[in-house]
Amino acid sequence: MLSQNFLADPAAVARMVEAVRPGPDDLLIEVGAGRGQLTRPLAARCGRLVAYEVDPTVNAELAGVCAALPGVTHRPVDFLTTSPPAEPFAVVGNIPWSLTAAVVRWCLAAEGLRAATLLTQWEYARKRTGGYGRWTRLTVATWPEFEWTLAGRVPRTAFRPVPRVDAGILRLDRRPEPLLPPAALPAYRRMVELGFGGVGGSLAASLRTAHARSRVDAALRAVRLGPATPVGEVWPEQWLVLFRLLHARRG
């Protein structure tokens, strides 16, 4: 038995499906399909659906559900070991929370991914979307290519067995066009890694290890950040401006 909590509340299922926003021609990849609580309503609104579930205790039931739904394929294998489809697709799942980081990494690395809508622990969803007034390295590093959105809260009582905490609906959307030129993305990610490196306890101290102090200070003033601002309090949009200022060609 895997550490998975299955959706049991019809209202929560409906809310999750609305957050996915499936279209009639969409290919959906469902992770942790369980007994098909989301599979049924999603299949009614998308073009094709592939339901992954590795738990042998529920796969027989899921196989029966999928067999009765046109356009649905059941795959009783570990989703994380699979390759992404060659065509555009979206991911949806009430995933085992212990695998959240691994599933998110898989999604971010999949070139054909257009969106991912995942039920995660409330704490994780809020942390990744700046809900505590702080931003994580992963969110900032991927912000030029992906928008991170908190699409709702699902109470713990909507699951069976009942977990100890509420869940959040985390949505990742690939931007139609990156906020930076594709050729600049590696340099941007290196700057984010440098900024989160912890040198001196502030973003300014970290950036000064690679850029002139005067240049860093001028860039920080431009985005209204003090020199002692902790790196986690810098918004993704401010990171983008800092990058453009620090990497602009000097005349």
Secondary structure, 3 states (H helix, E strand, C coil): CCCCCEECCHHHHHHHHHHHCCCCCCEEEEECCCCCCCHHHHHCCCCEEEEECCCHHHHHHHHHHHHCCCCEEEECCCHHHCCCCCCCEEEEEECCHHHHHHHHHHHHHCCCEEEEEEEEEHHHHHHHCCCCCCCCHHHHHHCCCEEEEEEEEECHHHEECCCCCCEEEEEEEECCCCCCCHHHHHHHHHHHHHHCCCHHHCHHHHHCCCCCHHHHHHHHHHCCCCCCCCHHHCCHHHHHHHHHHHCCCCC
